Amino acid sequence: MAVQKSKVTRSRRGKRRSHDSLSDPTLSTDKTTGEVHRRHHVTADGFYKGKKVLDLGED
């Protein structure tokens, strides 16, 4: 089992973890509907890159 040679201080631990935070999802606006959606994902009403790709029907 690995055992550290000396205690890791709060400062050094924080510096190591400084790159671990999650970034916000990148959002785009659909050309046709103006709806905000995640990039490279189909919008809730079935549009992708301004074209209808899914027929969701009446819900």
PDB file of N, CA, C and O in Angstrom:
ATOM      1  N   MET A   1       0.839  -1.180   0.000  1.00  0.00           N
ATOM      2  CA  MET A   1       0.000   0.000   0.000  1.00  0.00           C
ATOM      3  C   MET A   1       0.883   1.242   0.000  1.00  0.00           C
ATOM      4  O   MET A   1       1.905   1.272   0.685  1.00  0.00           O
ATOM      5  N   ALA A   2       0.510   2.241  -0.742  1.00  0.00           N
ATOM      6  CA  ALA A   2       1.309   3.458  -0.844  1.00  0.00           C
ATOM      7  C   ALA A   2       1.171   4.293   0.421  1.00  0.00           C
ATOM      8  O   ALA A   2       0.070   4.490   0.935  1.00  0.00           O
ATOM      9  N   VAL A   3       2.309   4.781   0.915  1.00  0.00           N
ATOM     10  CA  VAL A   3       2.321   5.626   2.105  1.00  0.00           C
ATOM     11  C   VAL A   3       3.084   6.897   1.762  1.00  0.00           C
ATOM     12  O   VAL A   3       4.195   6.842   1.234  1.00  0.00           O
ATOM     13  N   GLN A   4       2.487   8.031   2.063  1.00  0.00           N
ATOM     14  CA  GLN A   4       3.141   9.299   1.758  1.00  0.00           C
ATOM     15  C   GLN A   4       4.334   9.533   2.682  1.00  0.00           C
ATOM     16  O   GLN A   4       4.337   9.074   3.824  1.00  0.00           O
ATOM     17  N   LYS A   5       5.345  10.247   2.187  1.00  0.00           N
ATOM     18  CA  LYS A   5       6.530  10.527   2.988  1.00  0.00           C
ATOM     19  C   LYS A   5       6.280  11.628   3.992  1.00  0.00           C
ATOM     20  O   LYS A   5       6.849  11.620   5.084  1.00  0.00           O
ATOM     21  N   SER A   6       5.429  12.581   3.631  1.00  0.00           N
ATOM     22  CA  SER A   6       5.106  13.666   4.556  1.00  0.00           C
ATOM     23  C   SER A   6       3.694  14.149   4.276  1.00  0.00           C
ATOM     24  O   SER A   6       3.119  13.861   3.227  1.00  0.00           O
ATOM     25  N   LYS A   7       3.140  14.895   5.242  1.00  0.00           N
ATOM     26  CA  LYS A   7       1.767  15.374   5.131  1.00  0.00           C
ATOM     27  C   LYS A   7       1.638  16.370   3.975  1.00  0.00           C
ATOM     28  O   LYS A   7       2.497  17.228   3.774  1.00  0.00           O
ATOM     29  N   VAL A   8       0.550  16.234   3.229  1.00  0.00           N
ATOM     30  CA  VAL A   8       0.251  17.177   2.161  1.00  0.00           C
ATOM     31  C   VAL A   8      -0.571  18.307   2.767  1.00  0.00           C
ATOM     32  O   VAL A   8      -1.640  18.074   3.332  1.00  0.00           O
ATOM     33  N   THR A   9      -0.071  19.523   2.648  1.00  0.00           N
ATOM     34  CA  THR A   9      -0.751  20.663   3.263  1.00  0.00           C
ATOM     35  C   THR A   9      -2.034  21.004   2.510  1.00  0.00           C
ATOM     36  O   THR A   9      -2.230  20.589   1.368  1.00  0.00           O
ATOM     37  N   ARG A  10      -2.900  21.766   3.169  1.00  0.00           N
ATOM     38  CA  ARG A  10      -4.147  22.197   2.536  1.00  0.00           C
ATOM     39  C   ARG A  10      -3.860  23.006   1.283  1.00  0.00           C
ATOM     40  O   ARG A  10      -4.581  22.907   0.290  1.00  0.00           O
ATOM     41  N   SER A  11      -2.800  23.809   1.332  1.00  0.00           N
ATOM     42  CA  SER A  11      -2.448  24.642   0.186  1.00  0.00           C
ATOM     43  C   SER A  11      -2.045  23.790  -1.016  1.00  0.00           C
ATOM     44  O   SER A  11      -2.524  24.015  -2.128  1.00  0.00           O
ATOM     45  N   ARG A  12      -1.182  22.827  -0.798  1.00  0.00           N
ATOM     46  CA  ARG A  12      -0.721  21.972  -1.892  1.00  0.00           C
ATOM     47  C   ARG A  12      -1.865  21.109  -2.424  1.00  0.00           C
ATOM     48  O   ARG A  12      -1.973  20.888  -3.630  1.00  0.00           O
ATOM     49  N   ARG A  13      -2.713  20.625  -1.524  1.00  0.00           N
ATOM     50  CA  ARG A  13      -3.875  19.842  -1.940  1.00  0.00           C
ATOM     51  C   ARG A  13      -4.801  20.689  -2.812  1.00  0.00           C
ATOM     52  O   ARG A  13      -5.311  20.215  -3.828  1.00  0.00           O
ATOM     53  N   GLY A  14      -5.016  21.945  -2.409  1.00  0.00           N
ATOM     54  CA  GLY A  14      -5.874  22.842  -3.177  1.00  0.00           C
ATOM     55  C   GLY A  14      -5.291  23.164  -4.540  1.00  0.00           C
ATOM     56  O   GLY A  14      -6.023  23.248  -5.526  1.00  0.00           O
ATOM     57  N   LYS A  15      -3.975  23.347  -4.603  1.00  0.00           N
ATOM     58  CA  LYS A  15      -3.328  23.617  -5.888  1.00  0.00           C
ATOM     59  C   LYS A  15      -3.483  22.433  -6.838  1.00  0.00           C
ATOM     60  O   LYS A  15      -3.684  22.615  -8.038  1.00  0.00           O
ATOM     61  N   ARG A  16      -3.390  21.230  -6.301  1.00  0.00           N
ATOM     62  CA  ARG A  16      -3.549  20.038  -7.123  1.00  0.00           C
ATOM     63  C   ARG A  16      -4.980  19.921  -7.649  1.00  0.00           C
ATOM     64  O   ARG A  16      -5.199  19.500  -8.785  1.00  0.00           O
ATOM     65  N   ARG A  17      -5.940  20.293  -6.823  1.00  0.00           N
ATOM     66  CA  ARG A  17      -7.352  20.171  -7.193  1.00  0.00           C
ATOM     67  C   ARG A  17      -7.875  21.364  -7.991  1.00  0.00           C
ATOM     68  O   ARG A  17      -9.050  21.381  -8.358  1.00  0.00           O
ATOM     69  N   SER A  18      -7.047  22.344  -8.263  1.00  0.00           N
ATOM     70  CA  SER A  18      -7.518  23.565  -8.920  1.00  0.00           C
ATOM     71  C   SER A  18      -8.048  23.306 -10.327  1.00  0.00           C
ATOM     72  O   SER A  18      -8.839  24.099 -10.836  1.00  0.00           O
ATOM     73  N   HIS A  19      -7.633  22.224 -10.960  1.00  0.00           N
ATOM     74  CA  HIS A  19      -8.064  21.923 -12.327  1.00  0.00           C
ATOM     75  C   HIS A  19      -9.212  20.916 -12.371  1.00  0.00           C
ATOM     76  O   HIS A  19      -9.617  20.492 -13.454  1.00  0.00           O
ATOM     77  N   ASP A  20      -9.741  20.528 -11.213  1.00  0.00           N
ATOM     78  CA  ASP A  20     -10.765  19.486 -11.160  1.00  0.00           C
ATOM     79  C   ASP A  20     -12.183  20.000 -11.329  1.00  0.00           C
ATOM     80  O   ASP A  20     -13.109  19.196 -11.434  1.00  0.00           O
ATOM     81  N   SER A  21     -12.387  21.312 -11.359  1.00  0.00           N
ATOM     82  CA  SER A  21     -13.744  21.846 -11.411  1.00  0.00           C
ATOM     83  C   SER A  21     -14.371  21.588 -12.781  1.00  0.00           C
ATOM     84  O   SER A  21     -13.677  21.508 -13.795  1.00  0.00           O
ATOM     85  N   LEU A  22     -15.698  21.460 -12.785  1.00  0.00           N
ATOM     86  CA  LEU A  22     -16.429  21.224 -14.024  1.00  0.00           C
ATOM     87  C   LEU A  22     -16.741  22.543 -14.701  1.00  0.00           C
ATOM     88  O   LEU A  22     -17.013  23.544 -14.038  1.00  0.00           O
ATOM     89  N   SER A  23     -16.700  22.539 -16.019  1.00  0.00           N
ATOM     90  CA  SER A  23     -17.045  23.751 -16.755  1.00  0.00           C
ATOM     91  C   SER A  23     -18.538  23.733 -17.079  1.00  0.00           C
ATOM     92  O   SER A  23     -19.168  22.675 -17.078  1.00  0.00           O
ATOM     93  N   ASP A  24     -19.092  24.897 -17.352  1.00  0.00           N
ATOM     94  CA  ASP A  24     -20.497  25.000 -17.715  1.00  0.00           C
ATOM     95  C   ASP A  24     -20.712  24.393 -19.102  1.00  0.00           C
ATOM     96  O   ASP A  24     -19.819  24.458 -19.947  1.00  0.00           O
ATOM     97  N   PRO A  25     -21.879  23.809 -19.345  1.00  0.00           N
ATOM     98  CA  PRO A  25     -22.136  23.259 -20.677  1.00  0.00           C
ATOM     99  C   PRO A  25     -22.234  24.373 -21.713  1.00  0.00           C
ATOM    100  O   PRO A  25     -22.806  25.431 -21.450  1.00  0.00           O
ATOM    101  N   THR A  26     -21.674  24.127 -22.888  1.00  0.00           N
ATOM    102  CA  THR A  26     -21.742  25.125 -23.955  1.00  0.00           C
ATOM    103  C   THR A  26     -23.118  25.065 -24.596  1.00  0.00           C
ATOM    104  O   THR A  26     -23.598  23.990 -24.956  1.00  0.00           O
ATOM    105  N   LEU A  27     -23.744  26.218 -24.735  1.00  0.00           N
ATOM    106  CA  LEU A  27     -25.099  26.301 -25.258  1.00  0.00           C
ATOM    107  C   LEU A  27     -25.109  27.018 -26.594  1.00  0.00           C
ATOM    108  O   LEU A  27     -24.279  27.889 -26.854  1.00  0.00           O
ATOM    109  N   SER A  28     -26.056  26.642 -27.435  1.00  0.00           N
ATOM    110  CA  SER A  28     -26.249  27.275 -28.737  1.00  0.00           C
ATOM    111  C   SER A  28     -27.712  27.639 -28.898  1.00  0.00           C
ATOM    112  O   SER A  28     -28.578  27.131 -28.185  1.00  0.00           O
ATOM    113  N   THR A  29     -27.971  28.522 -29.841  1.00  0.00           N
ATOM    114  CA  THR A  29     -29.340  28.898 -30.169  1.00  0.00           C
ATOM    115  C   THR A  29     -29.682  28.330 -31.539  1.00  0.00           C
ATOM    116  O   THR A  29     -28.952  28.539 -32.507  1.00  0.00           O
ATOM    117  N   ASP A  30     -30.796  27.612 -31.613  1.00  0.00           N
ATOM    118  CA  ASP A  30     -31.223  27.013 -32.874  1.00  0.00           C
ATOM    119  C   ASP A  30     -31.634  28.096 -33.861  1.00  0.00           C
ATOM    120  O   ASP A  30     -32.311  29.054 -33.488  1.00  0.00           O
ATOM    121  N   LYS A  31     -31.226  27.948 -35.117  1.00  0.00           N
ATOM    122  CA  LYS A  31     -31.523  28.956 -36.139  1.00  0.00           C
ATOM    123  C   LYS A  31     -33.017  29.048 -36.435  1.00  0.00           C
ATOM    124  O   LYS A  31     -33.550  30.142 -36.621  1.00  0.00           O
ATOM    125  N   THR A  32     -33.684  27.913 -36.477  1.00  0.00           N
ATOM    126  CA  THR A  32     -35.089  27.885 -36.876  1.00  0.00           C
ATOM    127  C   THR A  32     -36.020  28.336 -35.758  1.00  0.00           C
ATOM    128  O   THR A  32     -36.857  29.216 -35.957  1.00  0.00           O
ATOM    129  N   THR A  33     -35.871  27.728 -34.573  1.00  0.00           N
ATOM    130  CA  THR A  33     -36.820  27.979 -33.488  1.00  0.00           C
ATOM    131  C   THR A  33     -36.334  29.015 -32.492  1.00  0.00           C
ATOM    132  O   THR A  33     -37.139  29.576 -31.748  1.00  0.00           O
ATOM    133  N   GLY A  34     -35.041  29.281 -32.461  1.00  0.00           N
ATOM    134  CA  GLY A  34     -34.491  30.212 -31.481  1.00  0.00           C
ATOM    135  C   GLY A  34     -34.351  29.607 -30.100  1.00  0.00           C
ATOM    136  O   GLY A  34     -34.106  30.323 -29.129  1.00  0.00           O
ATOM    137  N   GLU A  35     -34.503  28.299 -30.002  1.00  0.00           N
ATOM    138  CA  GLU A  35     -34.426  27.604 -28.723  1.00  0.00           C
ATOM    139  C   GLU A  35     -32.966  27.406 -28.316  1.00  0.00           C
ATOM    140  O   GLU A  35     -32.111  27.141 -29.162  1.00  0.00           O
ATOM    141  N   VAL A  36     -32.688  27.534 -27.036  1.00  0.00           N
ATOM    142  CA  VAL A  36     -31.341  27.319 -26.515  1.00  0.00           C
ATOM    143  C   VAL A  36     -31.182  25.834 -26.200  1.00  0.00           C
ATOM    144  O   VAL A  36     -32.042  25.233 -25.556  1.00  0.00           O
ATOM    145  N   HIS A  37     -30.074  25.246 -26.661  1.00  0.00           N
ATOM    146  CA  HIS A  37     -29.832  23.819 -26.446  1.00  0.00           C
ATOM    147  C   HIS A  37     -28.338  23.584 -26.322  1.00  0.00           C
ATOM    148  O   HIS A  37     -27.537  24.468 -26.624  1.00  0.00           O
ATOM    149  N   ARG A  38     -27.961  22.382 -25.873  1.00  0.00           N
ATOM    150  CA  ARG A  38     -26.555  22.021 -25.789  1.00  0.00           C
ATOM    151  C   ARG A  38     -25.999  21.809 -27.190  1.00  0.00           C
ATOM    152  O   ARG A  38     -26.695  21.320 -28.079  1.00  0.00           O
ATOM    153  N   ARG A  39     -24.732  22.185 -27.376  1.00  0.00           N
ATOM    154  CA  ARG A  39     -24.111  22.026 -28.691  1.00  0.00           C
ATOM    155  C   ARG A  39     -24.032  20.542 -29.060  1.00  0.00           C
ATOM    156  O   ARG A  39     -23.805  19.689 -28.203  1.00  0.00           O
ATOM    157  N   HIS A  40     -24.223  20.253 -30.345  1.00  0.00           N
ATOM    158  CA  HIS A  40     -24.165  18.902 -30.903  1.00  0.00           C
ATOM    159  C   HIS A  40     -25.244  17.986 -30.337  1.00  0.00           C
ATOM    160  O   HIS A  40     -25.085  16.766 -30.343  1.00  0.00           O
ATOM    161  N   HIS A  41     -26.340  18.562 -29.849  1.00  0.00           N
ATOM    162  CA  HIS A  41     -27.474  17.785 -29.362  1.00  0.00           C
ATOM    163  C   HIS A  41     -28.744  18.262 -30.062  1.00  0.00           C
ATOM    164  O   HIS A  41     -28.836  19.416 -30.481  1.00  0.00           O
ATOM    165  N   VAL A  42     -29.705  17.377 -30.182  1.00  0.00           N
ATOM    166  CA  VAL A  42     -30.995  17.714 -30.773  1.00  0.00           C
ATOM    167  C   VAL A  42     -31.785  18.534 -29.761  1.00  0.00           C
ATOM    168  O   VAL A  42     -31.727  18.268 -28.560  1.00  0.00           O
ATOM    169  N   THR A  43     -32.531  19.544 -30.250  1.00  0.00           N
ATOM    170  CA  THR A  43     -33.349  20.350 -29.346  1.00  0.00           C
ATOM    171  C   THR A  43     -34.537  19.533 -28.862  1.00  0.00           C
ATOM    172  O   THR A  43     -34.796  18.439 -29.365  1.00  0.00           O
ATOM    173  N   ALA A  44     -35.253  20.065 -27.890  1.00  0.00           N
ATOM    174  CA  ALA A  44     -36.385  19.353 -27.296  1.00  0.00           C
ATOM    175  C   ALA A  44     -37.505  19.122 -28.302  1.00  0.00           C
ATOM    176  O   ALA A  44     -38.266  18.164 -28.164  1.00  0.00           O
ATOM    177  N   ASP A  45     -37.621  19.985 -29.315  1.00  0.00           N
ATOM    178  CA  ASP A  45     -38.688  19.808 -30.301  1.00  0.00           C
ATOM    179  C   ASP A  45     -38.216  19.076 -31.563  1.00  0.00           C
ATOM    180  O   ASP A  45     -38.952  19.029 -32.549  1.00  0.00           O
ATOM    181  N   GLY A  46     -36.997  18.500 -31.553  1.00  0.00           N
ATOM    182  CA  GLY A  46     -36.552  17.625 -32.634  1.00  0.00           C
ATOM    183  C   GLY A  46     -35.754  18.272 -33.741  1.00  0.00           C
ATOM    184  O   GLY A  46     -35.589  17.659 -34.796  1.00  0.00           O
ATOM    185  N   PHE A  47     -35.246  19.491 -33.556  1.00  0.00           N
ATOM    186  CA  PHE A  47     -34.451  20.155 -34.587  1.00  0.00           C
ATOM    187  C   PHE A  47     -32.963  19.982 -34.310  1.00  0.00           C
ATOM    188  O   PHE A  47     -32.533  19.956 -33.157  1.00  0.00           O
ATOM    189  N   TYR A  48     -32.177  19.862 -35.392  1.00  0.00           N
ATOM    190  CA  TYR A  48     -30.725  19.814 -35.297  1.00  0.00           C
ATOM    191  C   TYR A  48     -30.161  20.544 -36.503  1.00  0.00           C
ATOM    192  O   TYR A  48     -30.470  20.194 -37.643  1.00  0.00           O
ATOM    193  N   LYS A  49     -29.339  21.551 -36.261  1.00  0.00           N
ATOM    194  CA  LYS A  49     -28.746  22.392 -37.307  1.00  0.00           C
ATOM    195  C   LYS A  49     -29.812  22.991 -38.217  1.00  0.00           C
ATOM    196  O   LYS A  49     -29.617  23.083 -39.429  1.00  0.00           O
ATOM    197  N   GLY A  50     -30.928  23.395 -37.640  1.00  0.00           N
ATOM    198  CA  GLY A  50     -31.980  24.049 -38.393  1.00  0.00           C
ATOM    199  C   GLY A  50     -32.891  23.127 -39.171  1.00  0.00           C
ATOM    200  O   GLY A  50     -33.781  23.600 -39.878  1.00  0.00           O
ATOM    201  N   LYS A  51     -32.694  21.815 -39.062  1.00  0.00           N
ATOM    202  CA  LYS A  51     -33.523  20.859 -39.790  1.00  0.00           C
ATOM    203  C   LYS A  51     -34.268  19.965 -38.801  1.00  0.00           C
ATOM    204  O   LYS A  51     -33.762  19.655 -37.723  1.00  0.00           O
ATOM    205  N   LYS A  52     -35.471  19.558 -39.182  1.00  0.00           N
ATOM    206  CA  LYS A  52     -36.268  18.657 -38.357  1.00  0.00           C
ATOM    207  C   LYS A  52     -35.736  17.239 -38.543  1.00  0.00           C
ATOM    208  O   LYS A  52     -35.790  16.699 -39.647  1.00  0.00           O
ATOM    209  N   VAL A  53     -35.220  16.632 -37.470  1.00  0.00           N
ATOM    210  CA  VAL A  53     -34.654  15.290 -37.575  1.00  0.00           C
ATOM    211  C   VAL A  53     -35.469  14.257 -36.803  1.00  0.00           C
ATOM    212  O   VAL A  53     -35.367  13.063 -37.083  1.00  0.00           O
ATOM    213  N   LEU A  54     -36.277  14.692 -35.836  1.00  0.00           N
ATOM    214  CA  LEU A  54     -37.118  13.781 -35.070  1.00  0.00           C
ATOM    215  C   LEU A  54     -38.566  14.226 -35.143  1.00  0.00           C
ATOM    216  O   LEU A  54     -38.872  15.411 -35.011  1.00  0.00           O
ATOM    217  N   ASP A  55     -39.455  13.265 -35.355  1.00  0.00           N
ATOM    218  CA  ASP A  55     -40.881  13.564 -35.300  1.00  0.00           C
ATOM    219  C   ASP A  55     -41.383  13.063 -33.954  1.00  0.00           C
ATOM    220  O   ASP A  55     -41.575  11.861 -33.766  1.00  0.00           O
ATOM    221  N   LEU A  56     -41.597  13.983 -33.015  1.00  0.00           N
ATOM    222  CA  LEU A  56     -41.967  13.610 -31.656  1.00  0.00           C
ATOM    223  C   LEU A  56     -43.464  13.400 -31.493  1.00  0.00           C
ATOM    224  O   LEU A  56     -43.887  12.831 -30.487  1.00  0.00           O
ATOM    225  N   GLY A  57     -44.264  13.829 -32.425  1.00  0.00           N
ATOM    226  CA  GLY A  57     -45.704  13.646 -32.342  1.00  0.00           C
ATOM    227  C   GLY A  57     -46.332  14.595 -31.342  1.00  0.00           C
ATOM    228  O   GLY A  57     -45.662  15.476 -30.804  1.00  0.00           O
ATOM    229  N   GLU A  58     -47.618  14.414 -31.096  1.00  0.00           N
ATOM    230  CA  GLU A  58     -48.348  15.259 -30.142  1.00  0.00           C
ATOM    231  C   GLU A  58     -48.266  14.645 -28.760  1.00  0.00           C
ATOM    232  O   GLU A  58     -48.671  13.498 -28.569  1.00  0.00           O
ATOM    233  N   ASP A  59     -47.752  15.384 -27.796  1.00  0.00           N
ATOM    234  CA  ASP A  59     -47.647  14.887 -26.411  1.00  0.00           C
ATOM    235  C   ASP A  59     -48.460  15.727 -25.474  1.00  0.00           C
ATOM    236  O   ASP A  59     -48.491  15.458 -24.273  1.00  0.00           O
TER     237      ASP A  59
END
